[in-house]
């Protein structure tokens, strides 16, 4: 018996959700605003769609809305009210997974994100006043896992503008060049995970290759153990069947022995101690009254013929019993009984006269039968053979 230990065990490919919607709100603090009298903090709303290529890296498309107003107590000439909308495409790194902090990163992790974008600045006082600029946003997001579908996040980001032409009031010109005004934002929000899998890439712990191999080997060992147990059970059953068969064979061999050599097995021999050479019947009993050979043996007639059966006898028959019914034929059966017949006819109609003679002689249970090739057949079968093969099949009278 050979067990194949190098089994091919299929480990399901790691699957996890990759998309999430990140929503947050908080405050914004502008800086480097070319002498504008800005307030300390302003409201901020941000929304993003994030996709993680794997548990460590991904990207997101997001936007944010900010509203800026002049500080209280400034002159009318310096008052402003503007709104800023920014759109960014950013790369994302899951630091908990990138640094392989798998234990504490099951509930806590940090995302680092950065990428370029487009900024649109409009004045709420004069709708015709606006400005456009490129931006670079970068930030860090702390995340706490609440469930497989929701996490809360706290984000701190810094956005700087490139080649901004107007300040946050959307009208004061920027005198510097290169990296211009920017702002810091702080927000708190939620991340909603999308997909049919149980966990998201943010929280999925990749299977260690070594652990995967060990798990695979454990499955193979378990499978082979189950096969061994199954085969052991089958072998036990086979051994029991073999023992039963051996016992049965011994019994059969004993039953088929013929201790008295009379041709009848012990199991069927009613007289198992018969003397050697004694004639016995099929039950092993000695035949005390032998039936004499009377007339011609029916086995010599190989063709088809009809005849009248006179009787079956196991003991000697008187010579005068069938004296008026000649010619009489006999057939000795395996049980050593002898059947007596009268006449060889070519049709059942011819045999009817002989049947009447037998009944007149007192043999009331005589009847017409047919033989073909030494074996008794029905009258119907005899007529069919005669019709198919013609008179040539008939036995000579």
ABEGO torsion letter per residue (X at the ends): XBBBABBBBBBBBBBBBABBBBBBBBBBBBBGAGGBBBBABBBBBBBBBBBBABAABBBBBBBBBBBBBBBBGBBAAABBBBBBBBBBBBBBBBAAAAAGBAAAAAABBBBBBBEBBBBBBBBAABAABBBBBBBBBBBBBBBBBABAABBBBBBBBBBBBBGBABBAAGABBBABBEBBBBBBBBBBBBBBBBEABABBAAABBBBBAAAAAAAAAAAAAAAAAAAAAAAAAAAAAAAAAAAAAAAAAAAAAAAABBAAGAGBBAAABABAABBBGBBBBAAGBBBABBBBBBEBBAAABABBBBBBBAEBBABBBBAAAAAAAOBBBBBBBAAGBBBBBBEBBABAAAAAAAAAAAAAAGBAABBBBBBBGGBBBBAAAAAAAAAAAEAAABBBX
